[in-house]
Amino acid sequence: MKDINKKIHQFGNFLVETFHYLALFGIGSTIVWSASFDFLEMVKAGHATLEDILLLFIYLELGAMVGIYFRTHRLPVQFLIYIAITALSRHLVIDVRKVADEFHLYLLLSTAVAIFILSGATWVLSYTTKLFGCPDDEVENESINSETSNSKKS
């Protein structure tokens, strides 16, 4: 019975890993495809606006996030915040031209405040990671330490 459970768990892990890699390749391919399409549109236009450049930065950050997730199996929350800051900055750049009434002024101010809050969240995440580390790092370090101590005993 224990053997069957072990095989079922191995098969389940295989299915999860397969889905994980297929999804990452799909997301990565979509990012490359979208970025390439937008870049070619900029080339056709003969110039790139600040909005276009910020969009390319969003693609870059998404690609970096997929790469980090592929290597570490961890979703870097800081990259999600960077993407949100870039998207809000892009939104801010687009809407600055349209400020004509009081509603748009409040929208711009709230966007700026949101960027400030997200920047603070990034700082807090960086600070706490440096101060306390990552819980997964401790588990990995313990397993590495136990493997090295076991190999020393042999």
N, C-alpha and C positions, 0 to 999 in steps of 0.2 A: 504494500500500500504506500509505503514511504517513497519507493522508487517511482510509482505512478505520479504521485504529487510532485516529485522533483522534475519529472519529464513535462508535466503540465505547466509548471512554473517556467521551465526553460523555453517551452513553446510560446507561452504568453509573453515572456521577455523578448523572444525573437520577433513576434508580431508587433510589439510596441516599438522596438528598435527600428524595424522595417518601416513602419508608419512614420516614425520620427524622421528618418533619413529622406523618405519620399516627400514628406511635407516640407522639410528644409530645402530640398532641391527644387520643389515646386515654387516655394516662396522666393528663393534666390533667383530662379529663372524669371519669375514675374517682375522682380525688381530690376533685373538687367534689361529685360524687354521694355518695361515702361521707361526706364532712364534712357535707353537707346532711342526710343521713339521720340521722347521729348527733346533729346539732344539733336536729333535729325531735324525736328521742327525748328529749333533755334538756328541751325545751319541754313535751312531753307529761308528763314526770315532775314538772315544776314547779320543778326545781332542777338544778344541775350540781354534781357532786362534783369533788374535786381530780383524780381519775382522768380524768373527762370533759374537764376543762380541759387537762390534759396531752395527751390524745388530740387535741384541737383544735390544740394547738401542733405536734404531729407532722404533722397535715394542712397546717398553715401552712408548716412547713419543707419538706415535700414539694412544695408548690405553688411556693415560692420557688426550690427547686432546679430544677424543670421550667422556670420562667421564665428563670432564668439560663442553663440549658442551651439553651433556645430562642434566646436572643439571642447567646450567645457560642460555641455548639457545644463547650463544655467542661463536663465533669462536675465540679462543685465538691466535692471530697472533704471539705472542711470541713463542708458541709451534711450529708453522710452521717454524719459524726461527731456533729454536733449532734442528728440524728435518733436515733442510737444512744444518746446521753446522755439524751435526753428519754424514750426507750422504757425504758431502764434505770431512770430516775427513777420512771417510772410503775409499773414492776414493783416497785420498792422500796416505793413508797407502798402498793401493794396488799398486799404480803407482810408489811409491818410488823405488821398486825393478826393475822397468823397465826403469829407467832413463839411457838412453844410448846415446841419441843425444840431440841436442840443442832444438828441438821442445818439447820434454818431459820436459826439464828444464823449458821452458816458461809455459808449462801447469801446472807444479807444483807450480811455482811462482804465476800464476794467481789464482790457487785454494787457495793458502795461503792468497792472497789479498782478495779474495771473503769471506773467513772465517773471516778475520779481519773486513771487511765492515759489514757483518752480525752481528758480535759481537757488533760493534758500534751501529747498528740499534736496537739491543736488549737493549743496555744501554739507548739509546734515548727514546725508548718506556717505559722503567721502570721509567726513570726520569720524563717524561712528565705525566705519570699516577699518580705518587706520587705528582707532583706539581699541576696538574690541575684536576685530577680525571678522571672518565669516564663519558661521557655525559649521558649514560643510567642510571648511578647511581643517577644522579640528578633528572631524571624523576621518578625513583623508590622512592627516598627520598621525593619528592614532593607529590607523591600519598600516601605514608605512613603518612606524616605529615598532609595531608588533611583528611585522615581517622581518625587519632587520634584526630584532632581538632573537627571533626564532632561527634565523640563518646563522647568527653568532653561536647559538647553543649547539648547532649541528656539527 
